Amino acid sequence: MTPLVLIPGMMCDARLFSPQISAFSATHPIALAPIADHDTVEALAADILAWAPPTFALAGLSMGGIVAMEILRQDPDRVARLALLDTNPLAETNEVKSRREPQIDKVRAGGLRGVMRDEMKPNYLTDGPSRGAILDLCMAMAETLGPDVFIRQSRALQTRPDQQETLRAYSGPSLVLCGRDDALCPVQRHELMASLLPRSTLTIIDGAGHLPVLEQPEKTNAALRRWLES
């Protein structure tokens, strides 16, 4: 069975994918790819390629999807199939780049918890019964990773390349999935990615925002299962 490499989003760890690890670990070798050690997307992708299996299914959410696209650019022949979840193929705009600088300053001064609470977590989820518990998990993951990782990841996002041509060139089976209420990476971005990928399936998850893997795990897992079996 093809190994599955999962790449979490910014300030997230394996806990982000706990429902998927539970669902697929009996049938697929699963590897979680940390993205904490470098401040460029290119270096993060190269690190993963250095230890990943010779060929693998690749799924990334948010910043994890951005790193997944760079892996695809660097070595497309090793990616047997691709899943891009709640992510963005475009380079960062100058407006967003500039907004990161005050966040970095606050985090450097000891304000990681405040930045996560006030500026990042409100963009993550739609309303639902599990919203509070998922936000608490997001805070726990962020505090585990710490301020240095926040700063490195912010710098990597600021300098990330546009990957539209990378997606156009990839011919493997691809899933593009997002929560319908994702305020951070809206549906239109996913429609764009699906239009670029020659063999893509677009799936919009109702009742979810930026983290459908946790907000609607059964619906998300069903889409991932179809992708893995395609």
C-alpha positions in Angstrom: 0.0 0.0 0.0 1.3 3.5 -0.9 2.6 5.3 2.2 0.8 8.5 3.1 2.7 11.6 4.1 0.7 14.2 6.1 1.9 17.8 6.5 0.1 19.9 9.1 -0.7 23.6 9.0 1.1 26.5 10.7 1.6 25.9 14.4 0.0 22.4 14.3 1.4 19.0 14.9 0.2 15.4 14.4 -2.9 16.1 16.6 -4.3 18.1 13.7 -4.7 14.8 11.8 -5.7 12.5 14.6 -9.0 11.5 13.0 -7.2 10.7 9.7 -4.4 8.8 11.4 -7.0 6.7 13.2 -9.0 6.1 10.0 -6.1 5.1 7.7 -3.3 3.7 9.9 -4.6 0.2 9.5 -4.3 0.3 5.8 -1.5 2.8 4.9 1.9 3.5 6.4 1.5 7.0 7.7 4.3 9.6 8.2 3.8 13.0 9.8 6.1 15.6 8.3 7.0 18.4 10.7 7.6 21.9 9.2 9.3 23.6 12.2 13.0 23.8 11.4 13.4 26.2 8.5 12.3 29.7 7.5 11.8 28.9 3.8 9.3 26.7 2.1 12.0 25.4 -0.2 14.1 24.1 2.7 11.1 22.6 4.5 10.2 20.7 1.3 13.8 19.5 0.8 13.9 18.2 4.4 10.8 16.1 3.8 12.1 14.7 0.5 15.3 13.7 2.3 13.5 11.1 4.5 10.2 10.4 2.7 9.6 7.0 1.0 10.6 6.7 -2.6 7.0 7.3 -3.7 4.1 8.4 -1.5 0.6 9.9 -1.4 1.0 13.5 -0.1 -1.6 15.5 1.8 -1.1 18.9 3.3 -3.4 21.4 5.0 -3.0 25.2 4.9 0.8 25.8 5.3 1.2 22.1 4.9 -0.4 22.3 1.5 1.9 25.1 0.6 4.9 22.9 1.5 3.3 20.0 -0.4 3.2 22.1 -3.5 6.9 22.9 -3.2 7.6 19.1 -2.7 5.7 18.6 -6.0 7.8 21.3 -7.7 11.1 19.8 -6.5 10.4 16.1 -7.2 7.0 15.4 -8.8 7.8 11.9 -9.8 7.8 10.8 -6.2 4.3 12.0 -5.5 1.9 9.3 -6.4 -1.2 11.3 -5.6 -1.8 14.8 -4.1 -4.4 16.2 -1.6 -4.5 19.9 -1.0 -6.7 20.9 1.9 -7.6 24.5 2.9 -4.6 26.0 1.3 -3.4 28.6 -1.3 -1.3 28.2 -4.4 -0.4 31.9 -4.7 2.5 33.9 -3.4 1.8 36.0 -0.4 0.5 39.5 -1.1 2.4 42.5 0.1 -0.6 43.4 2.4 -0.5 40.0 4.2 3.3 40.1 4.3 3.2 43.4 6.1 0.6 42.2 8.6 2.9 39.4 9.7 5.5 41.9 11.0 3.5 43.1 14.0 2.6 39.5 14.8 6.3 38.5 14.7 7.2 41.4 17.0 4.5 40.5 19.5 5.5 36.8 19.5 9.1 37.7 19.9 8.1 39.8 23.0 6.3 36.8 24.6 2.9 37.3 23.1 2.4 34.0 21.2 -0.7 33.1 23.2 -2.3 36.5 22.5 -1.5 36.4 18.8 -3.0 33.0 18.5 -6.1 33.9 20.5 -6.9 37.3 19.0 -5.5 37.2 15.4 -5.3 33.6 14.2 -7.8 31.4 15.9 -10.8 33.5 15.0 -10.2 32.8 11.3 -10.0 29.0 11.8 -13.5 27.5 12.4 -17.1 27.8 11.6 -19.7 27.7 14.4 -20.4 24.3 15.7 -20.6 22.2 18.9 -16.9 21.2 18.8 -15.6 24.7 18.1 -14.3 25.4 21.6 -12.5 22.0 22.0 -10.8 22.4 18.6 -9.7 25.9 19.4 -8.3 24.7 22.7 -6.4 22.0 20.8 -5.0 24.6 18.3 -3.7 26.7 21.3 -2.1 23.6 22.8 -0.4 22.7 19.6 0.9 26.3 19.1 2.2 26.5 22.7 3.9 23.2 22.3 5.7 24.4 19.1 6.6 27.8 20.6 7.6 31.2 19.4 10.7 30.3 17.4 8.6 28.0 15.2 6.0 30.7 14.7 8.6 33.2 13.5 10.3 30.7 11.2 6.9 29.6 9.7 5.8 33.2 9.3 9.0 34.0 7.3 8.5 30.9 5.1 5.0 32.0 4.3 6.1 35.5 3.4 8.6 34.3 0.8 6.7 31.4 -0.6 6.6 31.1 -4.4 3.5 31.0 -6.7 2.8 27.4 -7.5 0.2 27.6 -10.3 2.6 26.2 -13.0 3.6 23.4 -10.6 0.0 22.3 -10.4 -0.6 22.6 -14.1 2.3 20.2 -14.7 1.1 17.5 -12.3 -0.8 14.6 -13.8 -1.4 12.4 -10.7 -4.8 11.9 -9.0 -5.5 15.0 -7.0 -8.0 16.0 -4.3 -8.7 19.6 -3.6 -10.8 20.0 -0.4 -11.9 22.8 1.9 -14.5 23.8 4.4 -17.3 25.9 2.9 -16.8 28.5 5.5 -13.0 28.8 5.4 -12.3 32.5 5.9 -8.5 32.1 5.6 -8.4 30.1 2.3 -11.8 30.6 0.7 -13.6 28.3 -1.7 -12.5 30.4 -4.8 -8.8 29.5 -4.1 -9.7 25.8 -4.2 -11.7 26.2 -7.4 -8.6 27.8 -8.9 -6.4 24.8 -7.8 -8.9 22.3 -9.1 -9.0 24.1 -12.5 -5.2 23.9 -12.7 -4.7 20.2 -11.8 -5.5 18.0 -14.8 -6.9 15.1 -12.7 -8.5 16.8 -9.7 -11.6 16.3 -7.7 -13.0 19.3 -5.8 -14.8 18.6 -2.5 -16.4 21.3 -0.4 -17.2 20.3 3.2 -20.3 21.8 4.6 -20.3 22.7 8.3 -16.5 23.4 8.4 -14.2 26.3 8.2 -10.4 26.1 7.9 -10.0 22.8 9.7 -12.4 20.2 8.2 -10.1 17.4 9.3 -11.2 18.1 12.8 -14.5 19.9 12.3 -16.1 17.3 10.0 -13.7 14.3 10.2 -16.1 11.7 8.8 -16.9 13.7 5.7 -13.2 14.6 5.2 -12.1 11.0 5.7 -14.7 9.8 3.1 -13.2 12.2 0.5 -9.7 11.1 1.4 -10.6 7.5 1.2 -12.0 8.0 -2.3 -8.8 9.8 -3.3 -6.5 7.1 -1.8 -8.4 4.4 -3.8 -8.6 6.3 -7.1 
